[in-house]
Amino acid sequence: MIILAGDVGGTNTRLQLTEHNPHAADLFGTKDVHGQHVDDTPRSMQASDCGSASSSIYRSNYKNTVKVLHTQRYKAADYNGLEEIIDLFLQESGLDKKKHKIEACCIAVAGPVVAGEVEFTNLPWGIHERDLARGLGLDVSRVKLINDFVANGYGIETLEIKIDKTSSSPPTLERVLQQHPDVLCLQEPLETISDEERMSTPIATIGAGTGLGYGIVTRCPLTGHTTSVFPSEGGHMDFAPVDDEQLGLFHHLRRKLHRVSAERICCGPGIVNIYSYCKENPLYNSPENPQLRRELCRVREVDKPALIFKYVQEKDPMCLRTMDIFIKVYGALAGNWALGVLPKQGLFILGGIGPRIAKEMSDGRFIDKFRDKGRMSGLVRNIPVYLVLNGDVGLQGAAVYASRLVPHPPEPTAAAPAERSPGAASRTPGTKSRRLYESHKSHLDSHEHDGTAASIEHSTLNKGSCSGDVVEG
C-alpha cells in the first residue's frame, strides 16, 4: 500500500511517499501493520546477538518492510497551502495514479491539532483533515494530522540502535556516525535486566526545538503490542535552578516574565534568553562580539539560535558560556523526566537542537547533570539515554501512523489447519486478549467526546485506526 507522510513546520515542509507491505511483520516483528499475528519472535527494542558478545543491537523491521519512493523538502511560505505543495510533490514523484492509489495520509505538524485542524503562528495558512482528504480522494478516516512530537514518538520504533561494547572508552560522535547514523548512545545501564522487565516499562521522550516537548511511548498488550504515544505539556513545568548560575538566569527572566517555565530556557528561543543573560551578567568578563551583535540585529528571531550555534563553533566566549548553561539545564530536565517515568527501555532525546550540538551533548556535561539526582542518582544511572540523530524520525513516525489507518486487507490464502487432537483448546491464540481489548476500546470510545481519551494516541488491533485527539507535545 502507498502512504503519504508529511512534516510541516513554520519554515519547511517535508513530504514522503512510501510503500508498505501490509502482511509483513510490524516493526516489533510480532504483528502485521493491522495487528494480525505473524511471528512470535520480537525483533525491535530487544537486545540480540550481533555475531559477537561485544555488541548488542536494537533492531527495527522498518527498512525491510517499507520502501521510500520519493522525498522532497519545500519552503512552506512560498506556497498558498499544503494542498498546493502536495499537488506539486505528487507531480514530481511520477506516481502513476491509475496503477498506484494513496491509501492513507498522516501529516505531522508543529502545533496543537484541534478537531482535525491546525493553525500556524508564522504561516498564512492552516490545514484541515477534511480538505486534505478531499484533495487526495480519500475518506477522512484515512487522513490524520498529529503533533510533530507525537510523530517523533511513533518514529522511535523505526530506529536501529547499535551499542558497541568492544571499547572501554565512551562512545564518540565520530565513531557512532561511522557505525550507525540513527542514534548516539549517551548512557548504557550498569545493570542487566531481563527483556520481560524492560519491556514492561515505557519509553520516555524529551525534545528541544522551537519549544520543549515531553512524551511517553508504550507498547500495550491489549493492542497486540503496537505503539501508543502519550504527549504532554511538560515543557511548561516550572524551571528549577540547580546552581547559582542558573539561579541568576532564573532571576534575570523572572524580572521580564510573570512565570519561568522550563521551555523559556530549554528550546531555540530559550538559547537566545540565555545569551541575553550572559551578555548582561557583570560576572562574565568577555565583552559581546560586535560582529555577532550586528548579525543578531539583522536576522529574524527564529534564526538567532542558529547564529549562536555558528559562533559556538568559532569558539566565541559568550556563546560557549551560553551553550554550557543550555546543555546542563537540558541534562537536569531530562534526568527529572527519567525519575518521573522510570523508562527502562530508554529515554530518547528528540527535537531539532540535539543533532546540531551532538558533539557538545556527548562530551559528558549533559549526562553528568542527568545523573546528578542525589539519593536517586543510582536509579537514573541504570536508564539508557539515546540522542536521536536521524532527521527523518518524525516523517517515519507519520508513515507508521498512516499505515495503521488502513483497514485490514483480505488475508492471504492459507492451508487448512491440522486436525486438533481431542481435548485441544478450540479458541485461537489471542482470543482472550482480543475480547479484553474490544471491551477496553468500547470504554475509551464512550468517553472520546467528553475529553477523557482526548490526549491518547491509540493504535487499534482490528480496525487499524487511531482514536483520540492529539494535544501539543
Secondary structure, DSSP 8 states (H G I E B T S, - for coil): -EEEEEEE-SSEEEEEEEEE-TTS--TTSSB-TTS-B--S---SSS-EE-SSTTEEEE--SHHHHEEEEEEEEEEGGGSS-HHHHHHHHHHHHT--TTT--EEEEEEEESS--BTTEEE-SSSS-EEEHHHHHHHHT--GGGEEEEEHHHHHHHHGGG--EEEE-S-SS---HHHHHHH-SSEEEEE--SS---HHHHHTS-EEEEEESSSEEEEEEEEEGGGTTEEEEEE--GGGSB----SHHHHHHHHHHHTT-S--BGGGTSSHHHHHHHHHHHHH-TT--S---HHHHHHHHHS-GGGHHHHHHHHHHTT-HHHHHHHHHHHHHHHHHHHHHHHHH--TT-EEEESSHHHHTHHHHTSSHHHHHHH--GGGHHHHHTS-EEEE--TTHHHHHHHHHHHTTS---------------TT---S-TTHHHHHHHHHHHHHHHHTTTTTTTTT-BEE-SSS--EES-----
